[in-house]
Each structure stands twice: as C-alpha cells, then as structure tokens.
Amino acid sequence: MVWKLGSCEAGAEHAKDMADQTVQKNSIRQMSPGQGDELGKRDLASHRAEKVNRVLYAIANAVNSTPDLDKLYQVIHQALSSIIDVTNSFIAIVNSEKKTLFFPYYVDTVDKDFSPITDFDTGNSLTGLVVLRREPLLLRSQQLQERAQQEGIWGPTPLIWMGVPLMIRNEVIGVIAVQSYTNPDMYTEDDLQLLSAVSNQIALAIDRKQSLDDLRESERRFRQLFEQSNDAILIYDGEGTILDCNVRATELLGYPRQQLLALNVFDLHFREDLAAIQQIFRDVEKKGDARYETAFRTMVGVRVEVEISARLIEQKIGGTIQAIIRDVTSRKSAERRLLENEQKYRNLFYNAQVGLFRSSPEDDAILESNDALARMAGYENRQDFLANFSVGGAYLNPLDRQHFLSVLKNRGGITNFEAPLRRKNGEVGWFRFTASYYPEHNWIEGVVVDITEMKQATEEKFLLQKKLEQSRKMEALGMLAGGVAHDLNNILAGIISYPELMLLRYGDQPELKKPLEAILEAGNRAAMIVADMLVIARSSASVMEHRDVHELIEEYLLSPEFVKIEASYPDISIRTELTAPHSIISCSTVHVKKCLMNLVTNGFEAIEGSGTVTISTRTGRMHPDSPENDAIVVTVQDTGSGIRQEDVEHIFEPFYTKKMMGRSGTGLGLTVVWNTVQNHGGRVQVDSSLPGTSFIITLPVVTVGGGAIDKSAKTSRVLRGNGETILVVDDEPQLREIACQLLGALGYLAYAVESGESALTWLKEQRADLVLLDMLMEPGMNGAETYEKIIALHPGQKAVIASGFSESEDVKAGMRLGVGGFIRKPYTMEQLSQVVHKVLSAC
C-alpha cells in the first residue's frame, strides 16, 4: 500500500477525536457522588484531552518534518513525556518472519542491553506477551515478580511495566512500553488508556515515515543509476517531446542538457528513418516495449549507430517512454572484423595438432573442441566426444579437478598443469593443460598436450636411476659385509668345530656337555648371521639345481624352523594356494628356503593377535615383452598392520628394521631376500596398499626333462668313512687342524698342506681318495687353479671346494673342471661328513 503524505494529518484528527472520547469516558468512570464538582472534572478531562491532542499533532507533523526515523522516535518520546512518565521506555519493532525484536529507540536508567532478540518466544518476555495477546498490558510488582521467577522477563525486573501494541492493518508491527524501577504506582489504567489512544497514531507515523524514507531512498537510487548509467537514457512523451536525459545522452549526441531538453526525439533521427520510428512509437504504446536499431544525428551532424530499448513507463494517454540508448558504432565495426577473422580462427582451431577446448566449470561439459583433443580422449570424432565426454568423470583424482578450477578462478589462468585422466576405453593417460578462465562467459579455454609417453619415459628413467642407486648402495654394503664375513668365518670355524670335537670326547660328562652345547649353538647362530652377510655381498658360493618351488615350500613348512615359529604364534594360521602350473626353477635350495623362512617369519611377527599368513603361487612374466608363463610369482601375504609408505623404500636395506635388534631379528632378513632374488635373476616387490603386506617374488622358470629334478631326501645324520685318504689344502693353520681332526673323528685318514703348490708336490709322491680345497689361498694359486693342476697330474681326482668367501665365477670354474661338491665355511661335522661321503660315493 502507498501512503499519501496528507494522511498523517487526517490520522491526527481522527486520533484527537478518539483521545477526547477516551479521556472523557475515563473521567466519567472516575466520577461518583460526593467526588467533587462536576465542572472541575470536566475541566480536568478537557485539559488531558488537550495534552493528548498536542501529542498526536506533534507525532503527525514529525512524519514530514523529521529527516529520518531516529529523529521521529525522539519526537515521539518527547511528546509522550507530556502525558506520562517516560524516564524508562522503549520502542520495539517486530519482524515476524525472522522472529526477531529490534529496539531502534530506548531510554533506560538501569538496563543498558537492548540488543536485538532473535528466535524470541512470545511467552518468555513482556514485549512478546503484548505481541502474543495483541492488546495493552499493565503489570504491577507482584505479577512481575511471579513472571521473573518463571523466566518470563528479559533483563532487570521493574516494579511496574506498561506496554501497548503498535498495529497496522490488523498486524502487530511493534510495541511501545514504559516502566519504573523505583515507583510501583507510577502508572494507572488511565495511563494505559492514554498510551493506547496514541498508539495507533504512533504506529501510523512509524509505518508512514518508513514508507516515505523508502520512497526517497528509491528515488535517490533511481536518479543515481539514471545519471551514472553507461548507456544514454532519454525520457519523452507520446509526441516525442524530450522530458529528461542523463549525462551520457548529452555526451553521445553532443548537445548541452538544456538544448537537448528543448528538442523533440524525432529531431534526432534522419529523415529516411522517420516512418520506421513512428511505427515503433505505435508499437511501444500497444505492446509496452520495443527493441530496435537505428541511427541518431549528433549536434554536428555525425551519424551514430545505436541500439534502443524503449519501454512505456506511464500508462496514460500519450504515455511516457523511457529509451535506453547504446552506441553500437564500434560494435558494428567489430562485428564485421569478427566475421572476417572467425573463419581464420576456425581453420586454426580445427586443424591444430594439439588439443583445444572450451568447457564449462559448472557442469563439466565440453562446449567446443577440435578433432585432436577428441582423438587424445579415444573418440573417433569431436561430435561423439562433445556428446559423451565428462571432464569431471575423466579425472582419476577428483582433487586434481578441484585444484585446477581453484587456480583458474583465483588467478585467471593456469600453465603446465599435469594430471592423469581416463580415455574412452578406460586406459589412463597423462595430459598437460594450459588454460584461462573467462568469468564474463563462465567458461574455460585452453590447450591440451598428451604427455603419456613422456611421463612413462621419465618414470622409467627415474625407476632405473633408483635401481642403480640401490644396486650401488647394496654393492658397497656387500663389499663391506663380504670382507667382514670372511674374517668372521675363520674365527667361527674354531668356535663351531672344537665344541663338536670336545662333545665327542666329553659328551658323557654333564658338567661339560651343557656349556659345550651352548658354545656350539652360539657359534651356529653367529654363522647364520655371517651367511646372511655373504648373501648381501653376493659372495656366498652355491650350487644351482633344478627344484620345484611347491616342494620347497612344503619342505619349509615341515622344517623345525617353521614348527618353532608356528608354536610361538598359536593364534596365527598358515594357508597355501599353490596354483602355478609351471613351478620348476634353477636355484640354490638353501637360499630359496632362507627367503621363505625370512618372509614367513616377517609375516608372523607383523600380526598382532590372530591372523593369517598366506603363501601363494601363480604364473607370470619376467618382463612385459617376454613370453607368457616364463616366470613363477610367489606371494607371501600377511594380515598385519602394514608398512608405512616412508618405510617401504628402505626395508631391503641392511639393519633397517622396526623390530627389536637381537631379539626378533638381525635386520638382515629382507636384505637377504632382496639379494637372493637378484642372484637368481628375479625381482621382489612390496605391496602395503591393502590391509596387511604382500611380498611378491618373481623368478624365471626352467623346462627340464623327466627325472631331472633332485627329490632325494636330505638326511640329517653323520656319515662315517672307511679309512679313505683325504688331503686338506688350506692356508689357515687352525682351519687345517680343525678339518683334519673332524675327518679323523669321522674315520678318514687326513693329511694337510698349506698351499696349492704344496698340494701338487704331495700328490706327485702319494695318492689321495679326495682333496678338500680351500678356494682363497694367499699367496699363490686359489682352489680352482690348484684343481686344474691336480687333474693334469691325476685325471678324475675327486675334490670338494670349501670356502666362506668366493667369487661365484671361481666356484663355477672349479665345478666345470670336475669338482664334485662344495661346502661353506664354517661347517659342522655333519655337513662335512655328508659332502665328503657324497663325492666319494659318486661314480
């Protein structure tokens, strides 16, 4: 509803009559026989009515005279003070939709907090109670105390409180209230009636003042927009007389404002356009608006191409028309140039060898692209690509897309952004984007380059570099470990062998047997560590034989080592899935079993509580371009907590362990696995992305004829001789003595020499059934060279090579010459007895 400014005066007159009637009625109700002179009472009523009238007049006049609502509130407060005490009073405005009370005006000697109340409950505040009941309310001290105890009062509790609703069109828009903290009898029912009498006028004044302020603000904003518009604006009547214009219109047409207002709009058109313009005028009067292009003539006669949007803004005879005029001269020229260039652009766009696109950041749609981008994404043509490709769905990682859009919108562009995306067939490719964001169109334009091959080459180079670094590191560590192991082996020979010899002699004495067994066990444990170090050094000489991986797994699961660890972890089960159809490999049996032992032990120790360790096999390929099924893949998987990513790259390094050194491992177990697999021409991988960890070993398989696999049982017993002659050749005196004593205890006749040259001299004069050769002897010939001289002297001479540190090629050379067996130092009596017996028994 639009309020006319004169309504306030009419409202004031109406309010005056109501106030007169109210005061007179209240005065009559107060009269009774014996209460004074009738004339005095009428004078009192007349006097109070006069005060009310003055209040109403003051409020009505303030609507037009005050500059804003704040000043109006002050006038209302001052006017009310002439009829009631307003020392503590406030005006509250209600926002019913937001359930909020605002306090635009208040005066209070006690309460200083009149912040807006949000989500107010009409039942727990005095103001809310007036809003709820929609009627005046006078509460005295006892009533206020009761409400305060029920949390029905906001702020300090007064001694008396009076509030009246402010209503417009039967709706409560606010409350005016007065209160006293010092006088419980400050207000009466008469005061309530007086405040009610003026409340309608106050509500009207506030509402109309707000409407008037809104109207003035609207006019101010319109004028500001009108004058600041970048387009020229003319307002004219139905005859074409110009009624108003903005600054831009004077600039466009070249007329001063007053001269332009003296013209008719038809004066601005060229004669040849007048008929069309008159028809447009008639269309605007009928339809209410029109949009058209024409030309204006400026003050100096220059033709200006314009686009006009005309609208009828007053519906009366002749009407008033507002025309928004835009100079399109430059645009028209640009359109012609654009048409000329567009074909050039399209030729470049569609024929480019890189991907070009325009996309929407909101719905992931490709708005335009060339054929090159469609081919990159795996589509035959760009029509199919535009219809079916989704940018967001193609990203492997949605965070890449979010980052791409964030940088574009914040910076306006992005350069060389790389991300993996899926092609139409599901394959993953790497792409490099350079793009710009155009907020005015809300689209993205950019260039795409397929860098998949480059990424693959870079990744392969990186992996090769990592492998090279790892190999160099392991090689350096291996050289160190090999040197240490060689020296330790010589020391351990006595620690292991002498207790064995002493046990043969004193084993029946309890006070000596237990210490000797403890020394022997410690020596064997030390020898195992040295053996691991030799694997790291790749200097542990070994004999390769054809074995079935499945049988090796089964043999390990029946071994004492596995039985012991299974007993230590009763809540963990072992499971096998041996499905590889081709499982024969050329290997060092002892080293492959050691790998299995290390990985299974690692899996058991990785599980807290119950769980499962699974050993499985399947067929595989050694290389992507190698024949199918040329490898067997052995996986040892546990259900433990997994390995942190930062640890995965280091787990094969020596002594890199998260377990307690000396209790649950030496820190060499996985290093041994890595070196053993490398020595066998295979590879080992770790996958800890799923729950638990999987160690995946890939080894090349071999094809052998029937009966070529050694399935003989490996017995664990001492095999004795029958007085055969054995020549021990070793440059270490202690090792020669140990070997001779062990061989003597086994029933052989042992002789010893200190070098290969001494061995040849001895053999020229005597014969030996078997020669036990040390591989490394300094100075002089090594074991392989010595054996080559021996067989020249005695063809077919049986021999065994003994070494703890030997280059594999030296061992292989000796084996090719006819050496029948190999034994690694330090060896036990049992190991020595078996290898000697085996070679002597061979045909």
KALIN-V898740 format. One record per backbone hydrogen bond with DSSP energy under -1.0 kcal/mol. NH is the residue of the N-H (numbers start at 1). CO is the residue of the C=O. If there is no record, write none. Layout:
nh:NH co:CO
nh:NH co:CO
This chain:
nh:7 co:4
nh:10 co:6
nh:11 co:7
nh:12 co:8
nh:13 co:9
nh:14 co:10
nh:15 co:11
nh:16 co:12
nh:17 co:13
nh:18 co:14
nh:19 co:15
nh:20 co:16
nh:21 co:17
nh:22 co:18
nh:23 co:19
nh:24 co:20
nh:25 co:21
nh:26 co:22
nh:27 co:23
nh:28 co:24
nh:29 co:25
nh:30 co:26
nh:35 co:32
nh:41 co:37
nh:42 co:38
nh:43 co:39
nh:44 co:40
nh:45 co:41
nh:46 co:42
nh:47 co:43
nh:48 co:44
nh:49 co:45
nh:50 co:46
nh:51 co:47
nh:52 co:48
nh:53 co:49
nh:54 co:50
nh:55 co:51
nh:56 co:52
nh:57 co:53
nh:58 co:54
nh:59 co:55
nh:60 co:56
nh:61 co:57
nh:62 co:58
nh:65 co:61
nh:66 co:62
nh:72 co:68
nh:73 co:69
nh:74 co:70
nh:75 co:71
nh:76 co:72
nh:77 co:73
nh:78 co:74
nh:79 co:75
nh:80 co:76
nh:81 co:77
nh:82 co:79
nh:83 co:80
nh:84 co:80
nh:89 co:107
nh:90 co:177
nh:91 co:105
nh:92 co:175
nh:93 co:102
nh:94 co:173
nh:95 co:100
nh:100 co:95
nh:101 co:117
nh:102 co:93
nh:105 co:91
nh:107 co:89
nh:117 co:101
nh:120 co:99
nh:124 co:121
nh:129 co:125
nh:130 co:126
nh:131 co:127
nh:132 co:128
nh:133 co:129
nh:134 co:130
nh:137 co:163
nh:139 co:161
nh:144 co:140
nh:145 co:141
nh:146 co:142
nh:147 co:143
nh:148 co:144
nh:149 co:145
nh:150 co:146
nh:151 co:148
nh:152 co:147
nh:159 co:180
nh:160 co:180
nh:161 co:139
nh:162 co:178
nh:163 co:137
nh:164 co:176
nh:166 co:174
nh:168 co:171
nh:171 co:168
nh:173 co:166
nh:174 co:166
nh:175 co:92
nh:176 co:164
nh:177 co:90
nh:178 co:162
nh:179 co:88
nh:180 co:160
nh:186 co:183
nh:192 co:188
nh:193 co:189
nh:194 co:190
nh:195 co:191
nh:196 co:192
nh:197 co:193
nh:198 co:194
nh:202 co:198
nh:203 co:199
nh:204 co:200
nh:205 co:201
nh:206 co:202
nh:207 co:203
nh:208 co:204
nh:209 co:205
nh:210 co:206
nh:211 co:207
nh:212 co:208
nh:213 co:209
nh:214 co:210
nh:215 co:211
nh:216 co:212
nh:217 co:213
nh:218 co:214
nh:219 co:215
nh:220 co:216
nh:221 co:217
nh:222 co:218
nh:223 co:219
nh:224 co:220
nh:225 co:221
nh:226 co:222
nh:227 co:223
nh:228 co:224
nh:232 co:325
nh:234 co:323
nh:235 co:244
nh:236 co:321
nh:237 co:241
nh:238 co:319
nh:240 co:237
nh:242 co:263
nh:243 co:235
nh:244 co:235
nh:246 co:233
nh:250 co:246
nh:251 co:247
nh:252 co:248
nh:253 co:249
nh:254 co:250
nh:260 co:256
nh:261 co:257
nh:263 co:260
nh:265 co:240
nh:267 co:264
nh:268 co:265
nh:273 co:270
nh:274 co:271
nh:277 co:273
nh:278 co:274
nh:279 co:275
nh:280 co:276
nh:281 co:277
nh:282 co:278
nh:283 co:279
nh:284 co:280
nh:285 co:281
nh:286 co:282
nh:287 co:283
nh:288 co:284
nh:290 co:310
nh:292 co:308
nh:294 co:306
nh:296 co:304
nh:297 co:268
nh:298 co:302
nh:299 co:253
nh:301 co:298
nh:304 co:296
nh:306 co:294
nh:307 co:326
nh:308 co:292
nh:309 co:324
nh:310 co:290
nh:311 co:322
nh:312 co:288
nh:313 co:320
nh:314 co:320
nh:316 co:314
nh:321 co:236
nh:322 co:311
nh:323 co:234
nh:324 co:309
nh:325 co:232
nh:326 co:307
nh:328 co:305
nh:332 co:328
nh:333 co:329
nh:334 co:330
nh:335 co:331
nh:336 co:332
nh:337 co:333
nh:338 co:334
nh:339 co:335
nh:340 co:336
nh:341 co:337
nh:342 co:338
nh:345 co:341
nh:346 co:342
nh:347 co:343
nh:348 co:344
nh:349 co:345
nh:350 co:346
nh:351 co:347
nh:355 co:448
nh:357 co:446
nh:358 co:368
nh:359 co:444
nh:360 co:365
nh:367 co:358
nh:368 co:358
nh:370 co:356
nh:374 co:370
nh:375 co:371
nh:376 co:372
nh:377 co:373
nh:378 co:375
nh:379 co:374
nh:385 co:381
nh:386 co:382
nh:387 co:383
nh:388 co:384
nh:389 co:385
nh:391 co:364
nh:394 co:390
nh:396 co:420
nh:400 co:397
nh:402 co:398
nh:403 co:399
nh:404 co:400
nh:405 co:401
nh:406 co:402
nh:407 co:403
nh:408 co:404
nh:409 co:405
nh:410 co:406
nh:411 co:407
nh:412 co:408
nh:414 co:435
nh:417 co:433
nh:419 co:431
nh:421 co:429
nh:422 co:394
nh:423 co:427
nh:424 co:377
nh:426 co:423
nh:429 co:421
nh:431 co:419
nh:432 co:449
nh:433 co:417
nh:434 co:447
nh:435 co:414
nh:436 co:445
nh:437 co:412
nh:438 co:443
nh:441 co:438
nh:442 co:438
nh:443 co:438
nh:444 co:359
nh:445 co:436
nh:446 co:357
nh:447 co:434
nh:448 co:355
nh:449 co:432
nh:451 co:430
nh:455 co:451
nh:456 co:452
nh:457 co:453
nh:458 co:454
nh:459 co:455
nh:460 co:456
nh:461 co:457
nh:462 co:458
nh:463 co:459
nh:464 co:460
nh:465 co:461
nh:466 co:462
nh:467 co:463
nh:468 co:464
nh:469 co:465
nh:470 co:466
nh:471 co:467
nh:472 co:468
nh:473 co:469
nh:474 co:470
nh:475 co:471
nh:476 co:472
nh:477 co:473
nh:478 co:474
nh:479 co:475
nh:480 co:476
nh:481 co:477
nh:482 co:478
nh:483 co:479
nh:484 co:480
nh:485 co:481
nh:486 co:482
nh:487 co:483
nh:488 co:484
nh:489 co:485
nh:490 co:486
nh:491 co:487
nh:492 co:488
nh:493 co:489
nh:495 co:491
nh:496 co:492
nh:497 co:493
nh:498 co:494
nh:500 co:496
nh:501 co:497
nh:502 co:498
nh:503 co:499
nh:504 co:500
nh:505 co:501
nh:506 co:502
nh:507 co:503
nh:509 co:506
nh:512 co:509
nh:513 co:509
nh:514 co:510
nh:516 co:512
nh:517 co:513
nh:518 co:514
nh:519 co:515
nh:520 co:516
nh:521 co:517
nh:522 co:518
nh:523 co:519
nh:524 co:520
nh:525 co:521
nh:526 co:522
nh:527 co:523
nh:528 co:524
nh:529 co:525
nh:530 co:526
nh:531 co:527
nh:532 co:528
nh:533 co:529
nh:534 co:530
nh:535 co:531
nh:536 co:532
nh:537 co:533
nh:539 co:534
nh:545 co:587
nh:547 co:585
nh:549 co:583
nh:552 co:548
nh:553 co:549
nh:554 co:550
nh:555 co:551
nh:556 co:552
nh:557 co:553
nh:559 co:556
nh:563 co:559
nh:564 co:560
nh:565 co:561
nh:566 co:562
nh:567 co:563
nh:568 co:564
nh:569 co:565
nh:572 co:569
nh:573 co:611
nh:575 co:613
nh:577 co:615
nh:579 co:577
nh:579 co:617
nh:585 co:547
nh:587 co:545
nh:592 co:588
nh:593 co:589
nh:594 co:590
nh:595 co:591
nh:596 co:592
nh:597 co:593
nh:598 co:594
nh:599 co:595
nh:600 co:596
nh:601 co:597
nh:602 co:598
nh:603 co:599
nh:604 co:600
nh:605 co:601
nh:606 co:602
nh:611 co:571
nh:613 co:573
nh:614 co:637
nh:615 co:575
nh:616 co:635
nh:617 co:577
nh:618 co:633
nh:620 co:631
nh:626 co:623
nh:631 co:620
nh:632 co:699
nh:633 co:618
nh:634 co:697
nh:635 co:616
nh:636 co:695
nh:637 co:614
nh:638 co:693
nh:641 co:606
nh:647 co:644
nh:648 co:644
nh:650 co:647
nh:653 co:650
nh:655 co:667
nh:656 co:653
nh:657 co:655
nh:662 co:665
nh:663 co:660
nh:664 co:660
nh:672 co:668
nh:673 co:669
nh:674 co:670
nh:675 co:671
nh:676 co:672
nh:677 co:673
nh:678 co:674
nh:679 co:675
nh:680 co:676
nh:681 co:678
nh:682 co:677
nh:683 co:698
nh:685 co:696
nh:687 co:694
nh:694 co:687
nh:695 co:636
nh:696 co:685
nh:697 co:634
nh:698 co:683
nh:699 co:632
nh:701 co:630
nh:702 co:584
nh:708 co:705
nh:710 co:546
nh:721 co:746
nh:723 co:747
nh:726 co:749
nh:727 co:770
nh:728 co:751
nh:729 co:772
nh:730 co:753
nh:736 co:732
nh:737 co:733
nh:738 co:734
nh:739 co:735
nh:740 co:736
nh:741 co:737
nh:742 co:738
nh:743 co:739
nh:744 co:740
nh:745 co:741
nh:746 co:742
nh:747 co:744
nh:748 co:743
nh:749 co:724
nh:751 co:726
nh:753 co:728
nh:759 co:755
nh:760 co:756
nh:761 co:757
nh:762 co:758
nh:763 co:759
nh:764 co:760
nh:766 co:762
nh:769 co:725
nh:770 co:725
nh:771 co:798
nh:772 co:727
nh:773 co:800
nh:774 co:729
nh:775 co:802
nh:783 co:775
nh:786 co:782
nh:787 co:783
nh:788 co:784
nh:789 co:785
nh:790 co:786
nh:791 co:787
nh:793 co:789
nh:794 co:790
nh:797 co:794
nh:800 co:771
nh:801 co:821
nh:802 co:773
nh:803 co:823
nh:806 co:539
nh:811 co:807
nh:812 co:808
nh:813 co:809
nh:814 co:810
nh:815 co:811
nh:816 co:812
nh:817 co:813
nh:819 co:814
nh:820 co:799
nh:823 co:801
nh:832 co:828
nh:833 co:829
nh:834 co:830
nh:835 co:831
nh:836 co:832
nh:837 co:833
nh:838 co:834
nh:839 co:835
nh:840 co:836
nh:841 co:837
